[in-house]
Amino acid sequence: MRYPRDMYGYGPNPPHANWPGGANVAVQFVLNYEEGGENNILHGDAASEAFLVDVIGAAPWPGKRHWNVESMYEYGARAGFWRLHRLFTSRNLPVTVYGVATALERSPAQVKAMLDADWEIASHGLKWIDYRDHDIEHERRDLHEAVRIHTEITGSRPVGWYCGRTSVNTVDLASEEGGFTYVSDTYDDDLPYYREHLGSPQLIIPYSLATNDMRFTTASGFPNGEAYFQMLKDSFDVLWDEGAAGSPKMMSVGLHCRLVGMPGRIAGLIRFLDYIESRGKVWVAKRIDIAEHWLREHPFVEQTVRPSRLPYDDFAQLFGSIFEHSEWVAERAYRRELGPAHDTAVGLHAVMARVFRTASPEERLGVLNAHPDLAGKLAAARRLTAASSEEQASAGLDALTDAERERFTTLNAAYVERFGFPFIIAVKDNTKATILAAFERRLGNDRETEFAEACRQVERIAFIRLSQILP
């Protein structure tokens, strides 16, 4: 079974962003322009809009116009947009617009103002509607139509994409289209990353709803501009401090003309702009700037081995000997749920260790007995597996004095006689001296304790072997 979701990402060691000027955080202001593209029977939709409006308990009205909701969207175009436009242009701050194609079509003056301000206009889809129940062909047609209309209106095709009200097909369709420098329909990271679709990498610039003004219209959201400012400030401070500590991130601030464009709400945004200007070490950028920076500083590098994508024969060839002469561990691991999180040494080891731990005592004993004696007869005859030979050599067990070899032989025999399986230790963690000390100490264990310790050592050896193959 293959699991498509990526629960690992960059893991504990994200790349250093190298933002321009040594900035600790990159901040992007994203203005969602949706007014005139929302659900409306005038637009051929089945019902009125009910999403992200200040109507308490709003619900779609099938076959009817909702005058109050319509007028709130109109406020965004008529007043909110221009208030935000004055704010950002007066401070000469860059903005990315997520423009719904049919909304842009109905707002020529606003589009001209965006272009005159040198704002990036990315595509926000054809219409501001929910695609969760649309079939893939319908959504594909709408995507291509959005690009066509957007290009006609702005004079250039969009290179950024954010649908927002997505289906499970949306990101794949945007990647398939092939003309987008970046796609933003994810909320899964604080840094850009590459997502592969049909073998081709697509740059993803994640977005955020936590710092989005849409929460002015949710029950657990911002009751006023001060609460909004506090959330933005706290998010910024944490990210700024992480950047100062050597791990710069980015922060997305999503805006809507009809929401934060209201006077009492925009006051919180103004305070935030004042605040980040006072802090310094901030790169305020358009999302296309972030994308181009990432492509230049962190070009895509393909991971050559991805266990979750391998056919079984290739998987077995690579990982069948991770547990000594026990391919059944790899076989059972392959039949479990594997996904991107298992394409690392930590991830694949977790699955294989679970297989080993849930095997019968007889099967685990078989794995223990598959391991050779340390500096034993097989080593002397050069009949160890390549992995075992390398491991023993790393601790100098291939260059013993006669006295050391005799000591190992005596301890091996005493250990096997006492426990019924060979002494096992992850030699790469040890030296000859520490191995001999462990040998003598563990001979004093009872069998149950020593069986458990030997199994832990087998798992440790497996992890070391996997780390030589996987990141």
Wavefront OBJ file of the C-alpha trace (Angstrom):
o trace
v 0.000 0.000 0.000
v 1.372 3.392 -0.954
v 0.391 6.492 1.043
v 0.575 9.713 -1.004
v 0.739 12.334 1.765
v 4.156 13.677 2.801
v 4.365 13.828 6.590
v 8.135 14.444 6.643
v 9.030 17.431 4.479
v 12.409 18.855 5.440
v 12.391 17.035 8.768
v 14.543 18.409 11.602
v 17.052 20.157 9.316
v 15.365 22.553 6.876
v 17.638 24.294 4.373
v 18.933 27.766 5.143
v 16.802 30.099 3.059
v 19.600 32.616 2.366
v 17.089 35.446 2.025
v 18.495 38.604 0.420
v 20.312 40.915 2.800
v 20.599 38.183 5.398
v 16.948 38.684 6.376
v 15.648 36.595 9.272
v 12.189 36.284 7.723
v 10.578 36.857 4.334
v 7.112 38.411 4.550
v 4.617 38.324 1.697
v 1.374 40.290 1.589
v -1.202 38.558 -0.579
v -4.325 40.436 -1.650
v -7.096 38.041 -2.678
v -9.181 39.792 -5.322
v -12.442 37.809 -5.544
v -15.109 40.497 -5.817
v -17.236 39.778 -8.888
v -16.041 36.186 -9.180
v -17.994 34.755 -6.262
v -20.988 32.412 -6.485
v -23.935 34.288 -7.928
v -26.819 33.250 -10.176
v -25.843 36.249 -12.335
v -22.592 34.340 -12.985
v -24.379 31.136 -13.946
v -24.027 29.559 -10.487
v -26.755 27.584 -8.753
v -26.874 29.664 -5.573
v -25.632 32.816 -3.858
v -22.288 33.131 -2.051
v -21.989 32.485 1.692
v -18.236 32.274 2.257
v -16.100 34.922 4.005
v -18.804 37.513 4.587
v -20.070 39.437 7.607
v -23.540 37.898 7.499
v -24.008 35.793 10.631
v -25.032 32.264 9.720
v -24.786 32.943 5.994
v -25.907 30.054 3.771
v -26.226 29.712 -0.002
v -29.639 30.649 -1.385
v -30.372 28.231 -4.250
v -31.673 30.043 -7.325
v -31.679 33.450 -5.608
v -29.479 36.473 -5.280
v -28.387 37.500 -1.782
v -28.403 41.265 -1.889
v -26.573 41.780 1.427
v -23.782 39.374 0.545
v -23.427 40.878 -2.910
v -23.084 44.361 -1.446
v -20.368 43.208 0.948
v -18.351 41.886 -1.972
v -19.019 45.162 -3.768
v -17.630 47.042 -0.757
v -14.369 45.176 -1.259
v -14.091 46.346 -4.852
v -15.438 49.879 -4.353
v -13.780 50.871 -1.063
v -11.651 48.164 0.527
v -9.369 47.683 -2.459
v -8.522 51.360 -2.734
v -7.866 51.675 1.012
v -5.385 48.786 0.788
v -3.916 50.136 -2.432
v -3.207 53.500 -0.799
v -1.669 51.800 2.243
v 0.798 49.649 0.325
v 1.706 52.092 -2.428
v 2.307 54.891 0.087
v 4.892 52.639 1.774
v 6.247 51.288 -1.519
v 5.657 47.724 -0.327
v 5.380 44.887 -2.864
v 2.157 42.900 -3.057
v 1.054 39.689 -4.723
v -2.556 39.637 -5.875
v -4.433 36.372 -6.113
v -6.780 37.444 -8.871
v -9.913 35.497 -9.762
v -10.096 35.813 -13.542
v -13.792 36.739 -13.747
v -13.354 39.192 -10.858
v -10.462 40.908 -12.634
v -12.594 40.980 -15.770
v -15.211 43.047 -13.951
v -12.725 45.469 -12.335
v -10.609 47.182 -15.024
v -9.722 50.211 -12.876
v -8.443 48.012 -10.048
v -6.390 45.893 -12.477
v -4.784 49.018 -13.919
v -3.926 50.174 -10.403
v -2.327 46.799 -9.625
v -0.255 46.894 -12.786
v 0.768 50.537 -12.292
v 1.967 49.633 -8.779
v 4.030 46.743 -10.199
v 2.125 44.236 -8.087
v 2.359 40.609 -9.094
v -1.010 39.256 -10.243
v -1.148 35.494 -9.768
v -4.115 33.375 -10.789
v -6.825 32.652 -8.239
v -8.767 30.493 -10.667
v -11.592 31.202 -13.061
v -14.298 31.762 -10.439
v -14.336 31.955 -6.634
v -16.224 28.696 -6.255
v -15.694 25.373 -4.481
v -14.160 22.645 -6.663
v -14.419 19.731 -4.213
v -17.322 18.120 -6.133
v -16.252 19.049 -9.654
v -15.010 16.309 -11.951
v -11.420 16.604 -13.077
v -12.229 17.546 -16.680
v -14.471 20.412 -15.580
v -11.764 21.707 -13.269
v -9.107 21.311 -15.972
v -11.198 23.367 -18.420
v -11.734 26.091 -15.831
v -8.014 26.272 -15.083
v -7.114 26.744 -18.739
v -9.890 29.292 -19.173
v -8.609 31.187 -16.125
v -5.159 31.411 -17.703
v -6.624 32.572 -21.012
v -8.767 35.338 -19.501
v -6.024 36.415 -17.091
v -3.574 36.784 -19.977
v -6.047 38.864 -21.980
v -6.750 41.181 -19.051
v -3.241 41.745 -17.696
v -1.203 41.347 -20.879
v 0.838 38.427 -19.557
v 0.063 34.899 -18.400
v 0.051 34.213 -14.633
v 3.113 32.419 -13.301
v 1.676 31.831 -9.832
v -1.393 29.771 -8.985
v -3.679 29.575 -5.947
v -7.198 28.193 -6.342
v -8.080 28.200 -2.639
v -11.330 26.238 -2.734
v -9.695 23.128 -4.100
v -10.369 19.531 -4.993
v -7.818 16.748 -4.519
v -6.915 17.262 -8.189
v -6.139 20.990 -8.083
v -2.398 20.931 -7.419
v -1.830 18.111 -9.901
v -3.757 20.019 -12.567
v -1.754 23.193 -11.963
v 1.483 21.197 -12.212
v 0.231 19.432 -15.329
v -0.528 22.781 -17.006
v 3.192 23.430 -16.956
v 3.302 27.213 -17.015
v 3.328 28.052 -13.333
v 6.617 28.964 -11.679
v 4.974 28.188 -8.359
v 1.764 26.762 -6.923
v 0.438 27.825 -3.504
v -2.477 25.492 -2.790
v -0.818 24.016 0.310
v -0.493 25.084 3.943
v 2.104 22.519 4.964
v 5.386 24.343 5.539
v 7.144 27.604 6.388
v 9.490 27.274 3.408
v 9.148 26.588 -0.307
v 9.728 23.042 -1.503
v 9.456 20.894 -4.622
v 6.613 18.479 -5.240
v 6.948 15.963 -8.035
v 4.069 15.267 -10.397
v 4.474 12.603 -13.067
v 8.230 12.818 -12.702
v 8.511 16.611 -12.972
v 9.230 18.947 -10.042
v 6.794 21.748 -9.241
v 7.885 24.518 -6.888
v 5.411 24.972 -4.042
v 5.217 28.246 -2.097
v 2.967 27.315 0.849
v 0.277 29.704 2.027
v -1.240 30.205 5.492
v -4.743 30.614 6.860
v -3.551 31.168 10.444
v -2.424 34.706 9.600
v -5.204 35.270 7.077
v -7.795 37.993 7.607
v -10.514 35.451 6.761
v -10.554 34.771 10.492
v -12.430 38.029 10.973
v -15.474 36.043 9.788
v -14.949 32.841 11.800
v -16.224 32.116 15.295
v -12.750 31.525 16.733
v -11.122 34.281 14.759
v -10.225 37.960 15.207
v -12.851 40.051 17.007
v -11.071 43.299 16.154
v -7.987 44.827 14.585
v -5.949 44.607 17.783
v -6.371 40.818 18.034
v -5.418 40.582 14.358
v -2.294 42.663 14.948
v -1.321 40.525 17.937
v -1.568 37.306 15.928
v 0.515 38.780 13.108
v 3.085 40.166 15.553
v 3.409 36.913 17.521
v 3.804 34.875 14.324
v 6.382 37.300 12.995
v 8.354 37.383 16.271
v 8.677 33.598 16.450
v 9.772 33.378 12.815
v 12.161 36.324 13.216
v 13.777 34.693 16.245
v 14.130 31.383 14.395
v 15.829 33.239 11.576
v 18.174 34.982 13.980
v 19.059 31.545 15.372
v 20.056 30.358 11.906
v 16.833 28.978 10.402
v 15.082 31.711 8.371
v 11.487 31.088 7.315
v 8.741 32.935 5.448
v 5.432 34.414 6.564
v 2.326 34.749 4.387
v -0.252 37.409 5.248
v -3.487 36.823 3.335
v -5.762 39.830 2.819
v -9.251 40.380 1.395
v -10.564 43.723 0.194
v -13.992 43.248 1.825
v -12.509 42.065 5.161
v -9.315 43.842 6.247
v -10.308 46.659 3.888
v -12.783 47.757 6.594
v -11.570 50.788 8.617
v -11.538 49.141 12.068
v -9.704 46.093 10.778
v -7.080 47.758 8.644
v -5.840 49.583 11.744
v -4.357 46.272 12.935
v -2.604 45.786 9.611
v -1.182 49.312 9.753
v 0.262 48.609 13.207
v 1.831 45.416 11.886
v 3.479 47.231 8.977
v 4.875 49.790 11.415
v 6.138 46.985 13.643
v 8.028 44.968 11.040
v 9.595 48.145 9.697
v 10.947 48.851 13.196
v 12.452 45.369 13.575
v 14.686 45.232 10.504
v 16.244 42.100 8.966
v 12.989 41.577 7.037
v 12.585 40.911 3.343
v 9.142 42.003 2.139
v 8.694 40.302 -1.209
v 6.213 39.265 -3.846
v 5.631 35.541 -4.053
v 7.255 35.406 -7.478
v 10.361 36.954 -5.858
v 10.356 34.157 -3.281
v 9.957 31.589 -6.072
v 12.783 32.943 -8.211
v 15.059 33.192 -5.184
v 14.352 29.574 -4.228
v 14.902 28.279 -7.745
v 18.241 30.033 -7.830
v 19.456 29.280 -4.281
v 17.911 25.821 -3.854
v 17.497 24.143 -7.247
v 15.687 20.840 -7.371
v 17.854 17.830 -6.557
v 16.293 14.467 -7.231
v 16.511 11.857 -4.485
v 17.875 8.822 -6.293
v 16.418 6.161 -3.989
v 12.815 6.400 -2.834
v 11.700 3.178 -1.151
v 7.998 4.046 -1.327
v 8.162 4.200 -5.137
v 10.236 1.094 -5.854
v 8.891 -2.141 -7.353
v 9.416 -5.071 -5.028
v 12.405 -6.612 -6.844
v 14.354 -3.349 -6.601
v 13.240 -2.846 -3.005
v 14.385 -6.354 -2.037
v 17.703 -5.954 -3.795
v 18.456 -2.772 -1.865
v 16.991 -3.615 1.514
v 16.718 -7.394 1.676
v 20.008 -7.717 3.571
v 19.458 -4.854 6.013
v 18.488 -7.476 8.566
v 21.245 -10.065 8.126
v 20.236 -12.859 5.690
v 16.557 -12.133 6.489
v 14.811 -10.820 3.380
v 11.440 -11.621 4.955
v 11.758 -8.415 7.021
v 12.005 -6.312 3.856
v 9.201 -8.301 2.200
v 6.773 -7.672 5.045
v 7.807 -4.026 5.315
v 7.078 -3.582 1.610
v 3.533 -4.841 2.135
v 2.890 -2.224 4.808
v 1.797 1.370 4.224
v 4.769 3.247 2.740
v 4.837 6.899 1.813
v 7.261 9.820 1.462
v 7.891 9.769 5.215
v 9.509 6.348 4.735
v 11.941 7.487 2.066
v 14.546 8.307 4.715
v 16.681 6.031 6.866
v 14.605 6.979 9.918
v 11.323 6.349 8.114
v 12.137 3.007 6.517
v 13.877 1.791 9.658
v 10.713 2.511 11.644
v 8.692 0.188 9.389
v 11.299 -2.570 9.264
v 11.823 -2.428 13.038
v 8.078 -2.822 13.557
v 8.111 -5.908 11.338
v 11.018 -7.341 13.301
v 9.470 -6.547 16.693
v 6.142 -8.165 15.821
v 7.720 -11.343 14.399
v 7.616 -14.525 16.410
v 10.415 -15.240 18.920
v 11.579 -18.033 16.609
v 11.812 -15.682 13.642
v 13.742 -13.098 15.631
v 16.048 -15.811 16.939
v 16.660 -16.776 13.303
v 17.789 -13.208 12.586
v 20.138 -13.282 15.566
v 21.633 -16.596 14.445
v 22.104 -15.196 10.938
v 24.683 -12.775 12.328
v 28.299 -13.972 12.307
v 30.544 -14.206 15.348
v 32.705 -11.140 15.835
v 36.216 -11.849 14.504
v 35.151 -15.470 14.108
v 35.737 -18.206 11.573
v 33.675 -16.603 8.809
v 35.676 -13.400 9.133
v 38.932 -15.334 9.018
v 37.752 -17.163 5.908
v 36.540 -13.886 4.358
v 33.015 -15.248 4.032
v 31.161 -12.381 5.704
v 28.572 -10.357 3.839
v 29.938 -7.107 2.475
v 28.072 -5.149 5.148
v 29.319 -7.312 8.023
v 32.870 -7.249 6.691
v 32.874 -3.457 6.460
v 31.309 -3.090 9.904
v 33.808 -5.365 11.623
v 36.697 -3.679 9.859
v 35.498 -0.264 11.066
v 36.240 -1.344 14.640
v 39.568 -2.879 13.728
v 38.350 -6.476 14.112
v 40.070 -7.404 10.858
v 43.494 -6.569 12.349
v 43.633 -8.361 15.687
v 46.728 -9.574 17.469
v 46.939 -13.289 18.207
v 46.050 -12.596 21.839
v 43.019 -10.488 20.860
v 41.804 -13.114 18.416
v 42.097 -15.808 21.049
v 40.148 -13.648 23.510
v 37.336 -13.089 21.005
v 37.218 -16.822 20.225
v 36.896 -17.692 23.898
v 34.172 -15.090 24.512
v 32.229 -16.094 21.384
v 32.140 -19.715 22.492
v 31.098 -18.854 26.063
v 28.370 -16.503 24.844
v 26.828 -18.942 22.340
v 26.916 -21.737 24.892
v 25.115 -19.522 27.430
v 22.490 -17.897 25.206
v 22.165 -19.977 22.045
v 22.883 -17.144 19.601
v 25.985 -15.110 18.699
v 27.028 -11.938 20.452
v 25.700 -8.962 18.469
v 26.736 -5.353 18.850
v 26.709 -2.345 16.504
v 30.463 -2.268 16.018
v 30.444 1.126 14.281
v 29.528 2.655 17.628
v 32.465 0.947 19.339
v 36.176 0.105 19.490
v 37.874 -3.215 20.202
v 38.164 -2.240 23.861
v 34.506 -1.253 24.318
v 33.337 -4.341 22.424
v 35.353 -6.615 24.713
v 34.025 -4.781 27.767
v 30.422 -5.173 26.539
v 31.085 -8.842 25.782
v 32.166 -9.509 29.379
v 29.395 -7.403 30.916
v 26.583 -8.934 28.882
v 27.716 -12.479 29.646
v 26.313 -11.812 33.106
v 22.758 -11.149 31.814
v 19.932 -13.666 31.968
v 18.714 -14.963 28.603
v 15.571 -12.813 28.431
v 17.514 -9.628 29.077
v 20.229 -10.580 26.606
v 17.756 -11.621 23.908
v 16.139 -8.167 24.158
v 19.552 -6.456 24.038
v 20.652 -8.486 21.015
v 17.434 -7.515 19.215
v 18.078 -3.837 19.977
v 21.569 -4.178 18.550
v 20.169 -5.821 15.405
v 17.853 -2.825 14.948
v 20.762 -0.430 15.499
v 22.843 -2.248 12.885
v 19.902 -2.056 10.478
v 19.661 1.702 10.978
v 23.366 2.173 10.319
v 23.061 0.162 7.102
v 20.016 2.123 5.957
v 21.835 5.397 6.666
v 24.446 4.445 4.085
v 21.731 4.202 1.407
v 19.103 6.788 2.347
v 19.195 10.392 3.562
l 1 2 3 4 5 6 7 8 9 10 11 12 13 14 15 16 17 18 19 20 21 22 23 24 25 26 27 28 29 30 31 32 33 34 35 36 37 38 39 40 41 42 43 44 45 46 47 48 49 50 51 52 53 54 55 56 57 58 59 60 61 62 63 64 65 66 67 68 69 70 71 72 73 74 75 76 77 78 79 80 81 82 83 84 85 86 87 88 89 90 91 92 93 94 95 96 97 98 99 100 101 102 103 104 105 106 107 108 109 110 111 112 113 114 115 116 117 118 119 120 121 122 123 124 125 126 127 128 129 130 131 132 133 134 135 136 137 138 139 140 141 142 143 144 145 146 147 148 149 150 151 152 153 154 155 156 157 158 159 160 161 162 163 164 165 166 167 168 169 170 171 172 173 174 175 176 177 178 179 180 181 182 183 184 185 186 187 188 189 190 191 192 193 194 195 196 197 198 199 200 201 202 203 204 205 206 207 208 209 210 211 212 213 214 215 216 217 218 219 220 221 222 223 224 225 226 227 228 229 230 231 232 233 234 235 236 237 238 239 240 241 242 243 244 245 246 247 248 249 250 251 252 253 254 255 256 257 258 259 260 261 262 263 264 265 266 267 268 269 270 271 272 273 274 275 276 277 278 279 280 281 282 283 284 285 286 287 288 289 290 291 292 293 294 295 296 297 298 299 300 301 302 303 304 305 306 307 308 309 310 311 312 313 314 315 316 317 318 319 320 321 322 323 324 325 326 327 328 329 330 331 332 333 334 335 336 337 338 339 340 341 342 343 344 345 346 347 348 349 350 351 352 353 354 355 356 357 358 359 360 361 362 363 364 365 366 367 368 369 370 371 372 373 374 375 376 377 378 379 380 381 382 383 384 385 386 387 388 389 390 391 392 393 394 395 396 397 398 399 400 401 402 403 404 405 406 407 408 409 410 411 412 413 414 415 416 417 418 419 420 421 422 423 424 425 426 427 428 429 430 431 432 433 434 435 436 437 438 439 440 441 442 443 444 445 446 447 448 449 450 451 452 453 454 455 456 457 458 459 460 461 462 463 464 465 466 467 468 469 470 471
